[in-house]
């Protein structure tokens, strides 16, 4: 039976613990900042006990499920507390870091790995549900690969191999995909509320429908082909009207609108938007065109 210890009784650590409990894994327990947090994680996972760093020597697998800013210090503390179990696998769940954080442990005979669950973890219960069928990007030493893939399966994750790209850029993309979309949804709801005229539940249904269909179109066609709306049409007058409406009704959303529509403009140009129309939209987004009551005409072509 595979013996697993988890350093970090937070959202990700708890979700991992609950998902790993089963006939093929013995969850030894959690190492936490305090006895109470580790004990609560054991109770929530339904197995294990409060561990000290020295107890990590009993584990075949040690999972470091701590924040990015705490990872290096947590590994150093574990190394200072125990001589690592030879050939044990030490892995982290961070998307930001690669294997380099385990270099000192490797010199002690530890196998290195990273297993990043590509799913949102707003809380442990939601994270545990989101893990089922979600991708997990793994990176490991050659001796670690089979066990990392096996662990992904035990967690309900679909393993995808990282072949050595830029981990910080990879993590940036993940943050934009999850946290960026979440923040955008918050702003969409804010603008619907400022507009008035719709029941709140109806506005939520509209946001669900639009964002869901846009994502499906991106999956099927790619972002450029999926683009629709005024920027694709080169409709600078509508863009100006939007900016003026946001200035009066939801000014905190205006910078996001401008940034996103600049990105949409690049896709529209890729789709073949004529230069004159693209220039007019760019000027509208830059505040160089008059208000909607004056009317906007695109500049003449070259």
Number of C-alpha atoms within 10 A of each C-alpha: 10 14 16 24 29 29 26 24 31 20 19 24 26 27 26 25 29 21 17 23 19 12 8 11 14 19 26 24 29 34 26 21 11 10 14 12 17 25 20 17 28 22 15 16 22 14 18 21 19 21 19 15 18 15 17 30 18 15 22 18 25 22 24 25 26 22 15 14 8 12 20 16 12 18 19 14 12 19 18 12 15 13 15 23 18 13 16 20 27 29 28 28 26 21 23 15 19 24 18 12 18 22 12 13 20 20 9 15 15 22 25 27 27 27 27 24 25 21 20 19 17 10 13 23 15 14 20 23 16 18 23 15 14 18 17 26 23 25 25 25 15 10 13 20 17 11 14 25 21 13 18 23 16 17 22 20 24 19 22 15 14 17 10 10 9 12 15 13 12 14 17 13 13 17 16 12 12 14 13 14 13 13 12 17 16 12 18 17 16 15 19 20 17 14 13 10 9 12 11 13 9 11 18 17 11 15 16 13 11 12 15 12 13 16 14 13 16 15 11 11 12 12 15 18 14 16 19 13 11 17 25 23 15 24 19 26 22 18 24 25 18 16 23 17 17 19 13 10 17 18 14 13 18 19 13 14 18 19 12 12 20 17 12 20 25 17 19 24 17 12 13 11 18 13 16 16 22 24 19 23 30 22 18 24 22 12 14 12 20 15 15 17 9 9 13 20 14 19 13 10 9 5
